[in-house]
Amino acid sequence: MGHLDHAAFGLLTPALSYVMAVVGAALGLRCTVRALSATGRSRRNWLITAASAIGTGIWTMHFVAMLGFAVRGTDIRYNVPLTILSLVVAMLVVGAGVFCVGYGRDRVGALLIGGLSTGLGVASMHYLGMAALRLHGTVHYDPLLVALSVAIAVVAATAALWAALNIKSPVAVAVASLVMGAAVSSMHYTGMLAVAVDVTPADGQLTGATAMQFIFPLAVGLGSYLFVTSAFVALSPTAGERAAYTSAGQSEEAVAARPARNTATA
C-alpha cells in the first residue's frame, strides 16, 4: 500500500485551491443574481458566465489541490483527454443546474433539481479527474467516503443556488462564497480520503503529462480567467444602477431645459 501525501508542498496548495473555489463561487453567484434580474439574451449570457465561472472554479480548485498530491514509490501522470473532459463535464452539468434555477418557474423544484444536477456535476468532475491519474499501481476507493463526498457536493451546490436566489447584497454573496469554497474543498478532500493505492514497482515509462507540464499552465490560465472576469463583473453596473443613472440623467436634462422654457415665455 503506497503512502499518500495530499499536501506535498505544505499548506500552499490547499490554501490556493480554496481561494480558487471561493473566487469561482463568488463570480458564479454574482452572475446568477444578475441573471435573475435580467431578461432575454442578457439573462442567458449571465447564466452562461455563471456556469463557466463555477465550473472553472471547481476544476481549478481540484487540480491545484492535486499539484500537492504524491504517492510514495511511483511517479504520477495525467491523461490529457480525460482531464479536459472533466473540465467540460463540470461546465456542462453545472450549467444545466444554473439554467434550471435561472428559468425555473417553480423555485423549490428548480432549486432541488438544480442543486442535484450541479452537485453531481462537481462529483463527476472530481472522479473523472481522478480517473485521469496514471501511476504504477492500482487505485481503490472507500465506497462510504465516496458516497459522503457526493452528498457534500449536492448539499453544497443546493446551498449555493439557494444563496443565489435569496441573497442579493454583495457582502452576503461574499460570505456565501466563503462557505461554498469551504464546502467544495471539503468535498475534494473527503473524496481524496477515500483513495488508497497499491503501488506496483515498475521501470516502464508512464503515459500522459506531468502536473507541471499540463495541469499547472492550464490552472494558471483558468485562474486568470476567473480573476479578470470577476473584475469585469464587479465594475459593470447592475440593471438597477443603470436605471438610476438614466433617471438621474433625465432629471438633469429636465432641470437644464426649465430655464430655457422660462426665458422663451418671457
C-alpha positions as CSV (number, residue, x, y, z in Angstrom):
1,M,0.0,0.0,0.0
2,G,1.6,3.3,-1.1
3,H,1.8,6.2,1.3
4,L,-0.3,9.1,0.0
5,D,0.6,12.8,0.6
6,H,-2.2,15.2,0.0
7,A,-0.1,18.3,0.7
8,A,3.4,17.7,-0.7
9,F,4.0,21.5,-0.7
10,G,2.6,22.1,2.7
11,L,-0.4,24.4,3.1
12,L,0.3,26.2,-0.2
13,T,-1.9,24.0,-2.5
14,P,-4.8,23.6,0.0
15,A,-4.9,27.3,0.6
16,L,-4.6,28.3,-3.1
17,S,-7.2,25.7,-4.1
18,Y,-9.6,27.2,-1.5
19,V,-9.1,30.6,-3.0
20,M,-9.9,29.3,-6.4
21,A,-13.1,27.7,-5.2
22,V,-14.1,30.9,-3.4
23,V,-13.5,33.1,-6.4
24,G,-15.4,30.8,-8.8
25,A,-18.3,30.6,-6.3
26,A,-18.4,34.4,-5.8
27,L,-18.3,35.1,-9.5
28,G,-20.9,32.4,-10.3
29,L,-23.3,33.6,-7.6
30,R,-22.9,37.2,-8.6
31,C,-23.6,36.4,-12.2
32,T,-26.7,34.3,-11.2
33,V,-28.0,37.2,-9.2
34,R,-27.5,39.5,-12.2
35,A,-29.2,36.9,-14.4
36,L,-32.3,36.7,-12.2
37,S,-32.8,40.5,-12.6
38,A,-32.3,40.4,-16.4
39,T,-34.4,39.2,-19.3
40,G,-34.0,37.7,-22.7
41,R,-30.5,37.4,-24.2
42,S,-28.9,39.2,-21.2
43,R,-30.2,36.6,-18.8
44,R,-28.9,33.8,-20.9
45,N,-25.4,35.4,-21.2
46,W,-25.2,36.0,-17.4
47,L,-26.2,32.3,-16.8
48,I,-23.5,31.1,-19.2
49,T,-20.9,33.2,-17.4
50,A,-22.1,31.9,-14.1
51,A,-21.9,28.2,-15.3
52,S,-18.4,28.8,-16.7
53,A,-17.2,30.5,-13.5
54,I,-18.5,27.9,-11.1
55,G,-17.3,25.0,-13.3
56,T,-13.9,26.6,-13.9
57,G,-13.5,27.5,-10.2
58,I,-14.3,23.9,-9.1
59,W,-12.0,22.4,-11.7
60,T,-9.1,24.7,-10.9
61,M,-9.6,24.1,-7.1
62,H,-9.4,20.3,-7.7
63,F,-6.3,20.3,-9.9
64,V,-4.4,23.0,-7.8
65,A,-5.0,20.7,-4.9
66,M,-3.8,17.8,-7.0
67,L,-0.5,19.6,-7.5
68,G,0.2,18.7,-3.9
69,F,-0.8,15.0,-4.3
70,A,2.0,12.5,-4.3
71,V,2.3,8.7,-3.8
72,R,5.5,7.2,-2.4
73,G,7.1,4.7,-4.8
74,T,5.6,6.0,-8.1
75,D,5.5,9.0,-10.4
76,I,2.2,10.5,-11.4
77,R,1.0,11.4,-14.9
78,Y,-2.4,12.7,-16.2
79,N,-4.3,11.5,-19.2
80,V,-4.8,14.8,-21.1
81,P,-8.1,14.0,-22.9
82,L,-9.8,12.7,-19.7
83,T,-8.5,15.8,-17.8
84,I,-10.0,18.1,-20.4
85,L,-13.2,16.1,-20.4
86,S,-13.5,16.6,-16.6
87,L,-13.5,20.4,-17.2
88,V,-16.1,20.1,-20.0
89,V,-18.4,18.0,-17.8
90,A,-18.0,20.4,-14.9
91,M,-19.2,23.3,-17.1
92,L,-22.0,21.5,-18.8
93,V,-23.6,19.8,-15.8
94,V,-23.2,22.9,-13.6
95,G,-24.6,24.9,-16.5
96,A,-27.7,22.6,-16.5
97,G,-28.2,23.3,-12.8
98,V,-27.7,27.0,-13.1
99,F,-30.1,27.3,-16.1
100,C,-32.7,25.3,-14.2
101,V,-32.6,27.9,-11.5
102,G,-32.5,30.8,-13.9
103,Y,-35.5,29.7,-15.9
104,G,-37.5,27.5,-13.5
105,R,-41.0,28.8,-12.6
106,D,-41.3,26.6,-9.5
107,R,-38.5,27.9,-7.3
108,V,-38.4,25.0,-4.9
109,G,-38.4,22.4,-7.6
110,A,-35.9,24.3,-9.7
111,L,-33.6,24.6,-6.6
112,L,-33.8,20.9,-5.8
113,I,-33.2,19.8,-9.4
114,G,-30.5,22.4,-10.0
115,G,-28.7,21.6,-6.8
116,L,-28.8,17.9,-7.6
117,S,-27.5,18.5,-11.1
118,T,-24.8,20.9,-10.0
119,G,-23.7,18.6,-7.2
120,L,-23.5,15.6,-9.4
121,G,-21.5,17.7,-11.9
122,V,-19.0,18.6,-9.2
123,A,-18.6,15.0,-8.1
124,S,-18.4,13.8,-11.8
125,M,-15.6,16.3,-12.4
126,H,-13.7,15.1,-9.4
127,Y,-13.9,11.4,-10.2
128,L,-13.2,11.9,-13.9
129,G,-10.2,13.9,-12.9
130,M,-9.1,11.1,-10.6
131,A,-9.7,8.6,-13.5
132,A,-7.1,10.6,-15.5
133,L,-4.4,9.7,-13.0
134,R,-1.7,7.4,-14.3
135,L,0.7,5.7,-11.9
136,H,2.5,2.5,-11.2
137,G,-0.2,0.7,-9.2
138,T,-3.9,0.3,-8.7
139,V,-6.2,2.9,-7.2
140,H,-9.0,1.8,-4.8
141,Y,-11.9,3.8,-3.3
142,D,-13.8,3.5,0.0
143,P,-17.4,3.4,-1.1
144,L,-18.8,5.1,2.1
145,L,-16.4,8.0,1.7
146,V,-17.2,8.3,-2.0
147,A,-20.9,8.5,-1.2
148,L,-20.2,11.1,1.5
149,S,-18.2,13.2,-0.9
150,V,-21.1,13.1,-3.4
151,A,-23.6,14.1,-0.7
152,I,-21.4,17.0,0.4
153,A,-21.2,18.2,-3.3
154,V,-25.0,18.1,-3.7
155,V,-25.7,19.8,-0.4
156,A,-23.1,22.5,-1.1
157,A,-24.4,23.1,-4.6
158,T,-28.0,23.4,-3.4
159,A,-27.0,25.8,-0.7
160,A,-25.1,27.9,-3.2
161,L,-28.0,28.1,-5.6
162,W,-30.3,28.9,-2.7
163,A,-28.0,31.8,-1.9
164,A,-28.2,33.0,-5.5
165,L,-32.0,33.0,-5.3
166,N,-32.3,34.6,-1.9
167,I,-29.2,36.7,-1.2
168,K,-28.7,39.9,-3.1
169,S,-26.2,42.1,-1.2
170,P,-22.5,41.8,-2.2
171,V,-21.5,41.3,1.4
172,A,-23.9,38.4,1.8
173,V,-22.7,36.9,-1.5
174,A,-19.1,37.1,-0.3
175,V,-20.0,35.3,2.9
176,A,-21.9,32.6,0.9
177,S,-18.9,32.2,-1.4
178,L,-16.6,31.6,1.6
179,V,-18.9,28.9,2.8
180,M,-19.3,27.4,-0.7
181,G,-15.5,27.4,-1.1
182,A,-15.1,25.5,2.2
183,A,-17.8,23.0,1.2
184,V,-16.2,22.3,-2.2
185,S,-12.8,21.9,-0.6
186,S,-14.3,19.5,2.0
187,M,-15.9,17.5,-0.8
188,H,-12.5,17.3,-2.6
189,Y,-10.5,16.1,0.5
190,T,-13.3,13.8,1.6
191,G,-13.0,12.2,-1.9
192,M,-9.2,12.0,-1.5
193,L,-9.5,10.3,1.9
194,A,-11.4,7.6,0.0
195,V,-8.4,6.9,-2.1
196,A,-5.9,4.0,-1.5
197,V,-3.2,3.0,-3.9
198,D,-1.5,-0.4,-4.2
199,V,1.9,0.5,-5.7
200,T,3.4,-1.9,-8.2
201,P,7.1,-1.2,-8.7
202,A,7.9,-0.8,-12.4
203,D,10.6,0.7,-14.7
204,G,8.3,1.4,-17.6
205,Q,7.6,5.0,-18.6
206,L,4.1,6.2,-17.6
207,T,1.9,7.7,-20.4
208,G,0.4,11.2,-20.1
209,A,1.6,14.6,-18.9
210,T,3.1,15.6,-15.6
211,A,1.2,18.1,-13.5
212,M,3.8,20.9,-14.2
213,Q,3.6,20.2,-18.0
214,F,-0.1,20.4,-18.3
215,I,-2.1,20.9,-15.1
216,F,-0.2,23.9,-13.8
217,P,-0.3,26.0,-17.0
218,L,-4.0,25.3,-17.6
219,A,-4.8,26.0,-13.9
220,V,-3.0,29.4,-14.2
221,G,-4.9,30.2,-17.4
222,L,-8.3,29.4,-15.9
223,G,-7.4,31.2,-12.7
224,S,-6.5,34.3,-14.7
225,Y,-9.9,34.0,-16.5
226,L,-11.7,33.9,-13.1
227,F,-9.9,37.0,-11.8
228,V,-10.3,39.0,-15.0
229,T,-14.0,38.1,-15.3
230,S,-14.5,38.9,-11.6
231,A,-13.1,42.4,-12.2
232,F,-15.3,42.9,-15.2
233,V,-18.5,41.9,-13.3
234,A,-17.5,43.9,-10.3
235,L,-17.0,47.1,-12.4
236,S,-20.0,46.6,-14.7
237,P,-23.2,48.4,-13.4
238,T,-26.3,46.4,-12.4
239,A,-29.7,46.9,-14.1
240,G,-30.8,48.9,-11.0
241,E,-27.7,51.1,-11.3
242,R,-28.2,51.7,-15.0
243,A,-31.8,52.7,-14.3
244,A,-30.7,55.1,-11.6
245,Y,-28.1,56.6,-13.9
246,T,-30.7,57.0,-16.7
247,S,-33.2,58.6,-14.3
248,A,-30.6,61.0,-12.9
249,G,-29.6,62.0,-16.5
250,Q,-33.2,62.6,-17.4
251,S,-33.7,64.7,-14.3
252,E,-30.7,66.8,-15.1
253,E,-31.9,67.4,-18.6
254,A,-35.3,68.5,-17.3
255,V,-33.7,70.9,-14.9
256,A,-31.5,72.3,-17.6
257,A,-34.4,72.7,-20.0
258,R,-36.6,74.6,-17.4
259,P,-34.7,77.9,-17.5
260,A,-34.8,77.9,-21.3
261,R,-38.6,77.5,-21.4
262,N,-39.0,80.3,-18.8
263,T,-36.8,82.6,-21.0
264,A,-38.8,81.8,-24.1
265,T,-42.1,82.6,-22.2
266,A,-40.7,86.0,-21.0
